[in-house]
Amino acid sequence: MKSKLITVPEELLKDVLPFVKGSKFEKEIKDILENTGKYQTQNISYFPKKGKVKRVVDGDTIVLENGSIVRYVGITSPETNEPFEKESTDENKKLVEGKTVTLEYDNYKGDKFGRILAYLIIDGKNISIELARKGMAQVVVYQHKKPFIYANQLLKAQEEAKKKRLGIWSK
């Protein structure tokens, strides 16, 4: 079974608990309820400078060992059931899973879903740029907001992938 990150109201988990009593899910739900504060990122007040990647959610989102959910700045990767979703997730895993990363922040540090927005840097490489260069993510440019600090590098990497017809640009 493939794991996906979803948001579920705490009350719903409490309501489901009696129905899963004695099953393998009872302990997992109790653990989530007991550690809700650890995983909750709706009111982001802590922006780590470094962290170890515990889990890759998809092609542009990860979870750090401290429970923080980090969404990469400047790119978007294919969503569930879209072409290259698996490939972009696998590439992200290859680049970051289990590794210690440096987080670099742009003008926007959080999104409406409570995720931290950051660039992940490993050995001097910006992972958003690497994913764009490999055709595993599309660069996002917002018309009426401040440009991203790596906008030019991201767009250049995307153009390289388009010219080489890599990943999402192969069709």
LUMSE-102082 format. One record per atom (N, C-alpha, C): residue in one letter; x, y, z; atom name. Coordinates in steps of 0.02 Angstrom, whole numbers, plus 32768, in hexadecimal, padded with zeros to 4 digits. Example, Ala and Ser with C-alpha at 12.3 -4.5 7.8 and 13.67 -1.06 7.14 Angstrom:
// LUMSE-102082
PT  r     x     y     z   a
PT  a  8294  7EE4  8186   N
PT  a  8267  7F1F  8186  CA
PT  a  8294  7F5B  8186   C
PT  s  8282  7F90  8162   N
PT  s  82AC  7FCB  8165  CA
PT  s  8285  8002  818A   C
This chain:
// LUMSE-102082
PT  r     x     y     z   a
PT  m  802A  7FC5  8000   N
PT  m  8000  8000  8000  CA
PT  m  802C  803E  8000   C
PT  k  801D  806D  7FD5   N
PT  k  8045  80A9  7FCE  CA
PT  k  802E  80DD  8000   C
PT  s  805C  80FB  8025   N
PT  s  804C  812D  8058  CA
PT  s  8045  8172  8038   C
PT  k  8011  8195  804A   N
PT  k  8006  81DA  8034  CA
PT  k  7FFB  8204  8072   C
PT  l  800F  8242  806F   N
PT  l  8005  8270  80A6  CA
PT  l  7FC0  8290  809D   C
PT  i  7F95  8289  80CF   N
PT  i  7F53  82A8  80CC  CA
PT  i  7F46  82CA  810F   C
PT  t  7F18  82F9  810E   N
PT  t  7F04  831C  814B  CA
PT  t  7EC1  8300  8161   C
PT  v  7EBE  82EA  81A0   N
PT  v  7E81  82CE  81BB  CA
PT  v  7E72  82F3  81FD   C
PT  p  7E34  830A  8206   N
PT  p  7E24  832B  8245  CA
PT  p  7E2F  82FC  8280   C
PT  e  7E49  8317  82B6   N
PT  e  7E57  82F1  82F2  CA
PT  e  7E18  82CF  830D   C
PT  e  7DE0  82F2  830A   N
PT  e  7DA0  82D6  8322  CA
PT  e  7D8C  8298  82FB   C
PT  l  7D9A  8297  82BA   N
PT  l  7D89  825D  8291  CA
PT  l  7DB1  8220  82A8   C
PT  l  7DF1  822B  82B7   N
PT  l  7E1A  81F4  82CF  CA
PT  l  7DFF  81D9  8312   C
PT  k  7DEA  8206  833D   N
PT  k  7DCE  81F1  837E  CA
PT  k  7D8E  81C9  8373   C
PT  d  7D65  81DE  8342   N
PT  d  7D27  81BB  8333  CA
PT  d  7D33  8175  8316   C
PT  v  7D69  816E  82F0   N
PT  v  7D79  812E  82CF  CA
PT  v  7D97  80FC  8300   C
PT  l  7DB8  8115  8333   N
PT  l  7DDE  80EB  8361  CA
PT  l  7DB6  80AF  837C   C
PT  p  7D77  80B7  8393   N
PT  p  7D53  807C  83AC  CA
PT  p  7D48  8045  8378   C
PT  f  7D46  8058  8339   N
PT  f  7D39  8028  8303  CA
PT  f  7D77  7FFF  82F1   C
PT  v  7DB1  8018  8304   N
PT  v  7DEF  7FF4  82F4  CA
PT  v  7E0F  7FD4  8331   C
PT  k  7DEA  7FD3  8368   N
PT  k  7E04  7FB7  83A7  CA
PT  k  7E1B  7F6F  839C   C
PT  g  7E58  7F60  83B2   N
PT  g  7E74  7F1E  83AB  CA
PT  g  7E95  7F11  8367   C
PT  s  7E90  7F40  8339   N
PT  s  7EB0  7F36  82F8  CA
PT  s  7EF4  7F58  82F7   C
PT  k  7F19  7F4E  82C0   N
PT  k  7F5B  7F6C  82BA  CA
PT  k  7F57  7FB8  82B6   C
PT  f  7F1C  7FD3  82A5   N
PT  f  7F14  801B  829D  CA
PT  f  7F0A  803F  82E0   C
PT  e  7EF5  801A  8313   N
PT  e  7EE7  803A  8354  CA
PT  e  7F26  805D  836F   C
PT  k  7F5E  803A  8370   N
PT  k  7F9C  8057  838A  CA
PT  k  7FB2  8092  8360   C
PT  e  7FAD  808C  831D   N
PT  e  7FC2  80C3  82F1  CA
PT  e  7F99  8102  82FD   C
PT  i  7F57  80F9  8303   N
PT  i  7F2C  8133  830E  CA
PT  i  7F39  8152  8352   C
PT  k  7F41  8128  8385   N
PT  k  7F51  8142  83C8  CA
PT  k  7F92  8168  83C8   C
PT  d  7FC4  814E  83A4   N
PT  d  8005  816F  839F  CA
PT  d  7FFD  81B4  837D   C
PT  i  7FD7  81B7  8348   N
PT  i  7FCB  81F7  8326  CA
PT  i  7FA9  8228  8355   C
PT  l  7F75  8211  8378   N
PT  l  7F50  823D  83A5  CA
PT  l  7F7D  8256  83DF   C
PT  e  7FA8  822A  83F8   N
PT  e  7FD4  823E  842F  CA
PT  e  800B  826D  8418   C
PT  n  801D  826A  83D8   N
PT  n  8054  8292  83BE  CA
PT  n  803D  82C8  838E   C
PT  t  7FFD  82DB  8392   N
PT  t  7FE1  830B  8363  CA
PT  t  800B  834B  835F   C
PT  g  801F  8365  8397   N
PT  g  8046  83A3  8398  CA
PT  g  8087  839C  8372   C
PT  k  80A4  8361  8375   N
PT  k  80E4  8355  8352  CA
PT  k  80DC  835A  8307   C
PT  y  80A3  8344  82ED   N
PT  y  8099  8343  82A5  CA
PT  y  8073  837F  828A   C
PT  q  8053  83A5  82B6   N
PT  q  802A  83DC  82A0  CA
PT  q  8056  8416  8288   C
PT  t  8048  842F  824D   N
PT  t  8070  8465  8232  CA
PT  t  8045  84A0  821D   C
PT  q  8007  84A2  8234   N
PT  q  7FDA  84D8  8220  CA
PT  q  7FF3  851C  8236   C
PT  n  800F  8520  8272   N
PT  n  802A  855F  828B  CA
PT  n  8076  8557  828E   C
PT  i  8096  8563  8257   N
PT  i  80DE  8558  8253  CA
PT  i  8102  8590  8279   C
PT  s  8127  857C  82AB   N
PT  s  814D  85AD  82D1  CA
PT  s  8198  859B  82D2   C
PT  y  81A7  8561  82B9   N
PT  y  81EC  8549  82BA  CA
PT  y  8201  8539  8273   C
PT  f  8235  855A  825C   N
PT  f  824F  854E  8219  CA
PT  f  8296  8532  821F   C
PT  p  829D  84F0  821C   N
PT  p  82DF  84D2  8225  CA
PT  p  830F  84E6  81EE   C
PT  k  834F  84E9  81FF   N
PT  k  8383  84F7  81CF  CA
PT  k  839F  84B7  81B1   C
PT  k  839C  8481  81D8   N
PT  k  83B2  843F  81C2  CA
PT  k  8381  840B  81DB   C
PT  g  8381  83D2  81BB   N
PT  g  8357  839B  81D1  CA
PT  g  8367  835C  81AB   C
PT  k  8350  8324  81C6   N
PT  k  8359  82E5  81A4  CA
PT  k  8316  82D1  8186   C
PT  v  8317  82BD  8146   N
PT  v  82DA  82AA  8124  CA
PT  v  82C4  8264  813C   C
PT  k  828A  8263  815B   N
PT  k  826E  8224  8174  CA
PT  k  8249  81FF  813D   C
PT  r  8223  8225  8114   N
PT  r  81F8  8205  80E2  CA
PT  r  81EB  8235  80A9   C
PT  v  81EA  8219  806D   N
PT  v  81D7  823F  8031  CA
PT  v  818C  8232  8026   C
PT  v  8165  8268  8022   N
PT  v  811D  8262  8017  CA
PT  v  810E  825B  7FCD   C
PT  d  812D  8285  7FA5   N
PT  d  8125  8284  7F5C  CA
PT  d  8160  82A8  7F3C   C
PT  g  8158  82C0  7EFF   N
PT  g  818F  82DF  7EDB  CA
PT  g  81A4  8323  7EF4   C
PT  d  817B  8343  7F1F   N
PT  d  818D  8386  7F37  CA
PT  d  817E  8391  7F81   C
PT  t  8174  835C  7FA6   N
PT  t  8164  8362  7FEE  CA
PT  t  8186  832B  8015   C
PT  i  81A1  833E  804F   N
PT  i  81C3  830E  807B  CA
PT  i  81AD  831A  80C3   C
PT  v  81BD  82EA  80EE   N
PT  v  81B3  82F1  8136  CA
PT  v  81F7  82E9  8157   C
PT  l  8208  8318  8182   N
PT  l  8247  8315  81A7  CA
PT  l  823E  82EA  81E5   C
PT  e  8275  82D3  8203   N
PT  e  8271  82A9  823F  CA
PT  e  824E  82CD  8279   C
PT  n  824F  8310  827A   N
PT  n  822D  8334  82B0  CA
PT  n  81E2  833B  82A3   C
PT  g  81C8  831E  826C   N
PT  g  8182  8320  825D  CA
PT  g  816D  8359  822F   C
PT  s  819B  8387  8220   N
PT  s  818A  83BF  81F4  CA
PT  s  817F  83A7  81AD   C
PT  i  814A  83C0  818F   N
PT  i  813B  83B1  8149  CA
PT  i  8157  83EA  811F   C
PT  v  8181  83DA  80EE   N
PT  v  81A1  840C  80C5  CA
PT  v  818D  8403  807C   C
PT  r  8174  8438  805F   N
PT  r  8162  843B  8018  CA
PT  r  8197  8464  7FF5   C
PT  y  81B1  844A  7FBD   N
PT  y  81E7  846D  7F9A  CA
PT  y  81CD  84AD  7F7A   C
PT  v  81F6  84E0  7F7D   N
PT  v  81E6  8521  7F60  CA
PT  v  81F5  8520  7F14   C
PT  g  81CA  8541  7EEE   N
PT  g  81D8  854F  7EA8  CA
PT  g  81C6  8519  7E76   C
PT  i  81B0  84DF  7E8E   N
PT  i  819F  84A9  7E5F  CA
PT  i  815E  8487  7E75   C
PT  t  8141  8462  7E46   N
PT  t  810B  8435  7E56  CA
PT  t  8118  83F5  7E2F   C
PT  s  810E  83BD  7E50   N
PT  s  8119  837D  7E2F  CA
PT  s  80D5  835D  7E1E   C
PT  p  80D5  832A  7DF3   N
PT  p  8096  830A  7DE2  CA
PT  p  8071  82F0  7E20   C
PT  e  802F  82F8  7E1F   N
PT  e  8004  82E2  7E56  CA
PT  e  7FF0  8299  7E4D   C
PT  t  7FCC  827D  7E7D   N
PT  t  7FB5  8238  7E7B  CA
PT  t  7F92  8229  7E3A   C
PT  n  7FA5  81F2  7E1B   N
PT  n  7F88  81D9  7DDC  CA
PT  n  7F98  8203  7D9F   C
PT  e  7FC4  8234  7DA6   N
PT  e  7FDB  825A  7D6B  CA
PT  e  8019  8239  7D4F   C
PT  p  8026  8241  7D0D   N
PT  p  8063  8225  7CF1  CA
PT  p  80A1  823E  7D16   C
PT  f  80D0  8211  7D21   N
PT  f  8110  821E  7D42  CA
PT  f  810B  822B  7D8D   C
PT  e  80D2  821D  7DAB   N
PT  e  80CB  8224  7DF4  CA
PT  e  80FC  81F5  7E17   C
PT  k  80FC  81B5  7E04   N
PT  k  8128  8185  7E24  CA
PT  k  8171  8196  7E18   C
PT  e  8182  81A8  7DDA   N
PT  e  81C7  81B7  7DC9  CA
PT  e  81E1  81F4  7DF0   C
PT  s  81B7  8227  7DF7   N
PT  s  81CE  8263  7E1B  CA
PT  s  81D5  8254  7E66   C
PT  t  81A8  822B  7E81   N
PT  t  81AE  8217  7EC8  CA
PT  t  81ED  81EE  7ED2   C
PT  d  81F8  81BE  7EA5   N
PT  d  8234  8194  7EAA  CA
PT  d  8274  81BC  7EA5   C
PT  e  8275  81ED  7E77   N
PT  e  82B1  8217  7E6F  CA
PT  e  82BD  8240  7EAE   C
PT  n  8287  825B  7ECB   N
PT  n  828C  8281  7F09  CA
PT  n  82A9  8255  7F41   C
PT  k  8290  8216  7F45   N
PT  k  82AA  81E7  7F77  CA
PT  k  82F5  81DC  7F6D   C
PT  k  8308  81D2  7F2F   N
PT  k  834F  81C6  7F20  CA
PT  k  837A  8201  7F35   C
PT  l  8360  823D  7F2C   N
PT  l  8387  827A  7F3C  CA
PT  l  838A  8289  7F87   C
PT  v  8353  827C  7FAD   N
PT  v  8351  8297  7FF1  CA
PT  v  8341  8266  802A   C
PT  e  8321  822D  801C   N
PT  e  8309  8203  8052  CA
PT  e  8342  81EB  8080   C
PT  g  8338  81F6  80C1   N
PT  g  8369  81E1  80F3  CA
PT  g  83A5  820F  80F9   C
PT  k  83A6  8244  80D2   N
PT  k  83E0  8270  80D2  CA
PT  k  83D4  82AE  80FD   C
PT  t  840B  82CA  8116   N
PT  t  8407  8309  813B  CA
PT  t  840A  8341  8107   C
PT  v  83DA  836F  810E   N
PT  v  83D3  83A5  80DD  CA
PT  v  83D7  83E9  80FF   C
PT  t  83EB  841A  80D9   N
PT  t  83E8  8460  80EF  CA
PT  t  83A9  847D  80D1   C
PT  l  8383  84A3  80F7   N
PT  l  8347  84C3  80DE  CA
PT  l  8356  850D  80D4   C
PT  e  8345  8525  8099   N
PT  e  834F  856C  8088  CA
PT  e  830A  8589  8078   C
PT  y  82FD  85C2  8095   N
PT  y  82BA  85E0  808E  CA
PT  y  82B9  861A  805D   C
PT  d  827F  8622  803E   N
PT  d  8274  8657  800D  CA
PT  d  8248  868C  802D   C
PT  n  8227  86B4  8005   N
PT  n  81F9  86E8  801E  CA
PT  n  81BD  86CA  8043   C
PT  y  81AA  868E  8032   N
PT  y  816F  866E  804F  CA
PT  y  8186  862F  8074   C
PT  k  8177  862B  80B5   N
PT  k  8190  85F5  80DE  CA
PT  k  815C  85BF  80EE   C
PT  g  811D  85CC  80E0   N
PT  g  80E9  859B  80EE  CA
PT  g  80B0  85A2  80BD   C
PT  d  8089  856C  80B6   N
PT  d  8050  856F  8088  CA
PT  d  800E  8568  80AF   C
PT  k  7FD7  856B  808B   N
PT  k  7F94  8569  80AA  CA
PT  k  7F85  8526  80CA   C
PT  f  7FAD  84F2  80BA   N
PT  f  7FA3  84B0  80D7  CA
PT  f  7FCE  84A5  8115   C
PT  g  7FF3  84D8  8129   N
PT  g  801C  84D3  8164  CA
PT  g  805F  84B1  8158   C
PT  r  8072  84AA  811A   N
PT  r  80B3  848C  810B  CA
PT  r  80E9  84C2  8109   C
PT  i  8125  84AF  811D   N
PT  i  815E  84DC  8116  CA
PT  i  8170  84DE  80CD   C
PT  l  817F  8519  80B2   N
PT  l  8196  8520  806D  CA
PT  l  81E1  8530  806F   C
PT  a  8208  8505  804F   N
PT  a  8251  850F  8051  CA
PT  a  8272  84ED  8016   C
PT  y  82B0  8503  800A   N
PT  y  82DB  84E0  7FDB  CA
PT  y  8303  84AF  8005   C
PT  l  830B  8471  7FED   N
PT  l  8336  8441  800E  CA
PT  l  8379  8442  7FEA   C
PT  i  83AE  8448  8010   N
PT  i  83F1  844B  7FF4  CA
PT  i  8419  840F  8010   C
PT  i  8436  83E9  7FE2   N
PT  i  8461  83B1  7FF6  CA
PT  i  84A2  83B7  7FCE   C
PT  d  84DA  83B8  7FF1   N
PT  d  851C  83BE  7FD1  CA
PT  d  851D  83F8  7F9F   C
PT  g  84FF  8430  7FB2   N
PT  g  84FF  846C  7F89  CA
PT  g  84CD  846A  7F4F   C
PT  k  84A7  8434  7F48   N
PT  k  8476  842E  7F11  CA
PT  k  8430  843E  7F2B   C
PT  n  840D  8468  7F05   N
PT  n  83C8  847A  7F14  CA
PT  n  839B  8444  7EF5   C
PT  i  8376  8420  7F1F   N
PT  i  834E  83E8  7F08  CA
PT  i  8316  83FE  7ED9   C
PT  s  82F8  8438  7EE4   N
PT  s  82C5  8452  7EB6  CA
PT  s  82E1  8459  7E70   C
PT  i  831D  8475  7E6B   N
PT  i  833E  847E  7E2A  CA
PT  i  834E  843B  7E0B   C
PT  e  8367  840C  7E34   N
PT  e  8378  83C9  7E1A  CA
PT  e  833B  83A6  7DFD   C
PT  l  8303  83AA  7E21   N
PT  l  82C6  8389  7E08  CA
PT  l  82AC  83AA  7DC8   C
PT  a  82B1  83EC  7DC4   N
PT  a  829E  840F  7D87  CA
PT  a  82CC  83FB  7D4D   C
PT  r  830D  83F6  7D5B   N
PT  r  833F  83E4  7D27  CA
PT  r  8333  839E  7D0B   C
PT  k  831A  8372  7D35   N
PT  k  830E  832C  7D21  CA
PT  k  82C8  8322  7D03   C
PT  g  82A1  8358  7CFF   N
PT  g  825E  8353  7CE3  CA
PT  g  822C  8331  7D12   C
PT  m  823B  8332  7D52   N
PT  m  8210  8312  7D83  CA
PT  m  81E3  8344  7DA8   C
PT  a  81E8  8384  7D96   N
PT  a  81BE  83B8  7DB4  CA
PT  a  81B9  83F3  7D84   C
PT  q  8183  8417  7D8B   N
PT  q  8178  8453  7D63  CA
PT  q  8184  8490  7D8F   C
PT  v  81A4  84C3  7D74   N
PT  v  81B0  8501  7D99  CA
PT  v  816F  8528  7D9F   C
PT  v  8165  8544  7DDA   N
PT  v  8129  856B  7DE8  CA
PT  v  813D  85B5  7DED   C
PT  v  811B  85DF  7DC6   N
PT  v  8128  8627  7DC9  CA
PT  v  80E6  8649  7DD8   C
PT  y  80E5  8670  7E0E   N
PT  y  80A8  8694  7E21  CA
PT  y  80AC  86DC  7E07   C
PT  q  807A  86F1  7DE2   N
PT  q  807B  8732  7DC1  CA
PT  q  807E  876E  7DF1   C
PT  h  8057  876D  7E26   N
PT  h  8051  87A8  7E51  CA
PT  h  8073  87A0  7E95   C
PT  k  80A7  8777  7E97   N
PT  k  80CC  876E  7ED5  CA
PT  k  8116  877B  7EC7   C
PT  k  813B  8784  7EFD   N
PT  k  8183  878D  7EF5  CA
PT  k  81A0  8750  7ED3   C
PT  p  81D0  875A  7EA5   N
PT  p  81EE  8720  7E83  CA
PT  p  8218  86F7  7EB5   C
PT  f  821C  86B7  7EA7   N
PT  f  8245  868B  7ED0  CA
PT  f  828F  869D  7EC7   C
PT  i  82B7  8693  7EFB   N
PT  i  82FD  86A5  7EF7  CA
PT  i  8323  867B  7EC4   C
PT  y  830B  863E  7EB8   N
PT  y  832B  8612  7E87  CA
PT  y  8303  860E  7E46   C
PT  a  82D8  863E  7E38   N
PT  a  82AC  863B  7DFE  CA
PT  a  82D3  8631  7DBD   C
PT  n  8308  8657  7DB2   N
PT  n  832E  8651  7D74  CA
PT  n  834E  860D  7D6C   C
PT  q  836C  85F2  7DA2   N
PT  q  838B  85B0  7D9F  CA
PT  q  8357  8579  7D94   C
PT  l  831D  8581  7DB4   N
PT  l  82E7  854F  7DAB  CA
PT  l  82CF  854F  7D62   C
PT  l  82C3  858B  7D47   N
PT  l  82AB  8590  7D02  CA
PT  l  82DF  8575  7CD0   C
PT  k  831E  8583  7CDD   N
PT  k  8354  856A  7CB1  CA
PT  k  8356  851D  7CB4   C
PT  a  8350  8501  7CEF   N
PT  a  8350  84B8  7CF7  CA
PT  a  8314  8499  7CD3   C
PT  q  82DB  84B9  7CD8   N
PT  q  829F  84A0  7CB7  CA
PT  q  82A7  84A2  7C6B   C
PT  e  82C5  84D7  7C51   N
PT  e  82D0  84DD  7C09  CA
PT  e  82FF  84A6  7BF0   C
PT  e  8332  8496  7C18   N
PT  e  835F  845F  7C06  CA
PT  e  8338  841D  7C00   C
PT  a  830C  8410  7C30   N
PT  a  82E4  83D3  7C30  CA
PT  a  82B4  83D1  7BF4   C
PT  k  8297  840B  7BE5   N
PT  k  826A  840F  7BAB  CA
PT  k  828F  8400  7B6A   C
PT  k  82CA  841F  7B62   N
PT  k  82F2  8414  7B25  CA
PT  k  8306  83CB  7B1D   C
PT  k  8316  83AB  7B55   N
PT  k  832A  8364  7B53  CA
PT  k  82EE  8335  7B56   C
PT  r  82B2  8351  7B5C   N
PT  r  8273  832B  7B60  CA
PT  r  8276  82F7  7B98   C
PT  l  8289  830E  7BD4   N
PT  l  828F  82E2  7C0E  CA
PT  l  824F  82E2  7C37   C
PT  g  8240  82A9  7C55   N
PT  g  8209  82A3  7C85  CA
PT  g  81C7  82BE  7C6B   C
PT  i  81AB  82EE  7C90   N
PT  i  8169  8309  7C7F  CA
PT  i  8169  832C  7C3C   C
PT  w  81A3  833B  7C21   N
PT  w  81A8  835E  7BE1  CA
PT  w  81B4  832E  7BA7   C
PT  s  81B0  82ED  7BB3   N
PT  s  81C0  82BB  7B80  CA
PT  s  8188  82B0  7B4C   C
PT  k  814E  82CA  7B59   N
PT  k  8115  82C0  7B2A  CA
PT  k  810F  82F6  7AF7   C
